[in-house]
Amino acid sequence: MVESLARSVREGYDSFEMEYRIITGDGSIRWVEDRTFIQRDHKGKVTHFQGIIIDVTGRKEAEKMLEIQRELGVSLSTTWNLQTMLTQILDACLKIEEIDAAGIYLKDELLDQINLVAHRGLSPEFVKSISIYRADSPEVRQIWTEKPVYRMDFFADKMVDLIRKERITAVAVIPMKHRGEIIGSLNFASHTTDRIPQNVRSFLESVAFQVVNYIAPLRIVADLG
């Protein structure tokens, strides 16, 4: 930053702008935009600097999320393999700092159950406990809604105990709805934050809306196979 400012002075500019990250007192990372105005006297000699620093974290995060969705759309449009597609979805969503674990459930019409078909960042023991649920089970009746879930107390006591044992501190369950039917859900978790931020919630819900039209046709083919 100092070097860039010095170069702006040498080259006669009247202002200098730069975006960079800082670590706040509580350890969080913020993006800021530094706008510095270079003040000179009548001979052109620099007398002082006057500047402002603006927090642009929200804008930077929004730009990042839009880019993730754009890249995901390109990836999904070039594959017809369901497992590859599910991996691409997990890879994309786990680029968000607040999310460090994820799973995707798809409904199995033939066996009348829902299956965990892809996952990341979860222990083998936890995966084994949550891999299959009957469609009429209490867990599915509670989780399988048409509205996203972000509260721990939404789950049955047994599930809450499993989540706590896994040291998960925040969750997001985003149903995927296709032509009026819930076909699965995108499930996300964090081991580091106690709440999924609103901008991340909006991103995850947008991703669920984006990917369901890619997943649904391949799910049908997989069921038929």
Phi and psi in degrees as a GROMACS rama.xvg file:
@    title "Ramachandran Plot"
@    xaxis  label "Phi"
@    yaxis  label "Psi"
@TYPE xy
-61.1478  -41.6933  VAL-2
-63.8753  -41.4635  GLU-3
-66.1306  -39.2725  SER-4
-64.2085  -43.0112  LEU-5
-61.8236  -38.9424  ALA-6
-65.019  -39.9479  ARG-7
-62.5674  -37.4176  SER-8
-65.0794  -48.3889  VAL-9
-60.6887  -36.2943  ARG-10
-88.8162  4.63896  GLU-11
83.1019  15.6522  GLY-12
-72.5321  153.75  TYR-13
-95.9553  -9.17992  ASP-14
-151.447  166.903  SER-15
-146.993  134.538  PHE-16
-132  141.035  GLU-17
-155.331  143.184  MET-18
-107.968  136.406  GLU-19
-156.546  168.824  TYR-20
-99.7411  146.848  ARG-21
-130.464  157.061  ILE-22
-105.702  122.249  ILE-23
-80.1575  175.191  THR-24
-60.1073  -29.7167  GLY-25
-89.6823  6.18873  ASP-26
91.1933  -3.22667  GLY-27
-79.9951  156.726  SER-28
-103.136  130.4  ILE-29
-126.063  146.518  ARG-30
-94.7543  134.574  TRP-31
-129.584  152.591  VAL-32
-110.383  119.879  GLU-33
-99.7268  116.113  ASP-34
-112.876  111.754  ARG-35
-115.226  128.989  THR-36
-103.644  128.761  PHE-37
-93.9776  114.601  ILE-38
-95.7892  132.076  GLN-39
-126.127  158.011  ARG-40
-88.1489  -173.169  ASP-41
-67.2274  -15.3853  HIS-42
-95.3971  0.187249  LYS-43
87.0252  6.65941  GLY-44
-83.3036  136.208  LYS-45
-67.375  127.357  VAL-46
-104.066  -36.5925  THR-47
-168.77  171.381  HIS-48
-117.971  142.52  PHE-49
-130.933  126.072  GLN-50
-148.125  168.515  GLY-51
-135.256  151.388  ILE-52
-120.962  126.058  ILE-53
-115.848  132.422  ILE-54
-75.7734  114.083  ASP-55
-115.936  24.4473  VAL-56
-57.8622  -43.8585  THR-57
-58.9998  -44.214  GLY-58
-66.0046  -43.2006  ARG-59
-63.2268  -40.511  LYS-60
-67.0699  -39.4975  GLU-61
-63.7339  -41.5087  ALA-62
-62.4883  -42.1527  GLU-63
-63.2252  -43.0957  LYS-64
-66.6782  -39.2254  MET-65
-63.7564  -39.6104  LEU-66
-67.2476  -39.3504  GLU-67
-60.7225  -45.2151  ILE-68
-65.7864  -37.829  GLN-69
-63.3073  -47.6548  ARG-70
-64.4198  -37.3694  GLU-71
-64.7789  -42.6835  LEU-72
-59.6185  -41.5915  GLY-73
-63.5587  -44.3588  VAL-74
-63.3529  -45.3189  SER-75
-66.9387  -30.5384  LEU-76
-76.9742  -7.05333  SER-77
-113.871  10.4199  THR-78
-132.987  148.918  THR-79
-123.455  19.7275  TRP-80
-103.732  121.87  ASN-81
-62.5693  -44.9498  LEU-82
-65.4974  -37.9158  GLN-83
-62.6086  -41.337  THR-84
-63.1566  -43.6071  MET-85
-63.9061  -39.2445  LEU-86
-63.2137  -41.4682  THR-87
-62.8086  -38.6395  GLN-88
-65.0884  -45.6166  ILE-89
-63.2543  -44.6445  LEU-90
-58.0101  -41.9987  ASP-91
-66.4968  -48.8493  ALA-92
-69.3204  -30.7185  CYS-93
-77.3206  1.00335  LEU-94
-75.9918  -14.621  LYS-95
-78.8332  127.246  ILE-96
-59.7817  -34.6977  GLU-97
-75.4476  -10.3752  GLU-98
-110.446  125.936  ILE-99
-130.02  4.75738  ASP-100
-150.144  151.474  ALA-101
-160.467  157  ALA-102
-151.692  151.807  GLY-103
-122.893  125.691  ILE-104
-104.682  140.742  TYR-105
-128.322  144.259  LEU-106
-80.2094  131.792  LYS-107
-104.146  102.338  ASP-108
-66.3555  -35.8784  GLU-109
-65.2559  -43.7891  LEU-110
-95.6679  0.403995  LEU-111
53.8351  53.9649  ASP-112
-152.994  170.732  GLN-113
-115.586  141.461  ILE-114
-121.274  139.772  ASN-115
-79.4651  107.675  LEU-116
-101.473  -12.4795  VAL-117
-158.955  144.375  ALA-118
-157.169  163.715  HIS-119
-155.606  140.971  ARG-120
75.6297  20.0112  GLY-121
-120.842  147.373  LEU-122
-71.9556  151.994  SER-123
-56.8425  -38.5561  PRO-124
-64.2547  -42.4264  GLU-125
-66.5041  -43.811  PHE-126
-59.0266  -42.8086  VAL-127
-61.0516  -35.8398  LYS-128
-74.4257  -24.8313  SER-129
-118.115  11.9497  ILE-130
-73.0489  -31.033  SER-131
-139.54  136.26  ILE-132
-136.045  134.929  TYR-133
-65.6044  146.626  ARG-134
-62.8346  -25.5297  ALA-135
-100.16  11.4107  ASP-136
-73.6758  156.056  SER-137
-57.7059  -37.2546  PRO-138
-61.0887  -44.9631  GLU-139
-69.8845  -39.6666  VAL-140
-62.2404  -31.7623  ARG-141
-83.2602  -40.3192  GLN-142
-85.3422  -34.8108  ILE-143
-80.829  73.6951  TRP-144
-114.067  174.73  THR-145
-94.7439  2.69326  GLU-146
-117.12  141.855  LYS-147
-59.8248  148.915  PRO-148
-119.946  130.938  VAL-149
-130.148  10.6062  TYR-150
-114.914  135.776  ARG-151
-64.2744  -37.4582  MET-152
-72.3533  -0.503153  ASP-153
-71.9129  -30.0909  PHE-154
-82.5035  160.199  PHE-155
-66.5728  158.117  ALA-156
-56.5284  -40.0044  ASP-157
-61.7903  -42.6636  LYS-158
-67.7411  -40.1085  MET-159
-60.0622  -41.4104  VAL-160
-62.8119  -41.1901  ASP-161
-63.9353  -42.693  LEU-162
-63.0617  -44.0398  ILE-163
-66.3421  -39.2505  ARG-164
-63.4249  -32.6977  LYS-165
-77.383  -4.65586  GLU-166
64.5364  30.1567  ARG-167
-82.2203  132.596  ILE-168
-110.701  -15.0631  THR-169
-151.687  146.065  ALA-170
-134.745  159.125  VAL-171
-145.873  124.752  ALA-172
-119.624  113.529  VAL-173
-113.697  105.605  ILE-174
-63.7628  146.185  PRO-175
-108.551  117.552  MET-176
-112.334  128.663  LYS-177
-131.361  117.515  HIS-178
52.8895  45.6816  ARG-179
82.7564  1.33157  GLY-180
-121.141  137.57  GLU-181
-78.113  117.923  ILE-182
-106.016  -8.88147  ILE-183
170.117  -169.786  GLY-184
-151.921  151.012  SER-185
-99.7985  121.156  LEU-186
-114.158  131.115  ASN-187
-130.541  155.779  PHE-188
-150.145  160.87  ALA-189
-132.508  141.033  SER-190
-102.396  2.23808  HIS-191
-123.622  -23.4041  THR-192
-117.726  149.992  THR-193
-95.1275  3.83804  ASP-194
-158.331  133.715  ARG-195
-77.3125  117.902  ILE-196
-61.1528  156.196  PRO-197
-61.0288  -39.1404  GLN-198
-67.4551  -32.9057  ASN-199
-72.0805  -37.7337  VAL-200
-58.5257  -46.7752  ARG-201
-61.8526  -40.117  SER-202
-62.796  -48.1174  PHE-203
-63.9232  -40.5688  LEU-204
-65.5141  -36.9188  GLU-205
-66.4667  -39.3373  SER-206
-63.9564  -43.3982  VAL-207
-59.0115  -42.8871  ALA-208
-65.208  -36.2051  PHE-209
-69.7439  -43.4879  GLN-210
-87.4076  -19.4681  VAL-211
-61.4557  -33.9015  VAL-212
-72.349  -18.9706  ASN-213
-84.5829  -39.7322  TYR-214
-72.9906  -43.262  ILE-215
-54.2582  -49.7454  ALA-216
-62.1135  -38.9809  PRO-217
-72.2377  -31.0965  LEU-218
-63.7429  -40.6366  ARG-219
-63.7382  -44.2622  ILE-220
-62.1839  -41.5893  VAL-221
-63.5469  -40.5852  ALA-222
-63.813  -41.2023  ASP-223
-67.6153  -32.514  LEU-224
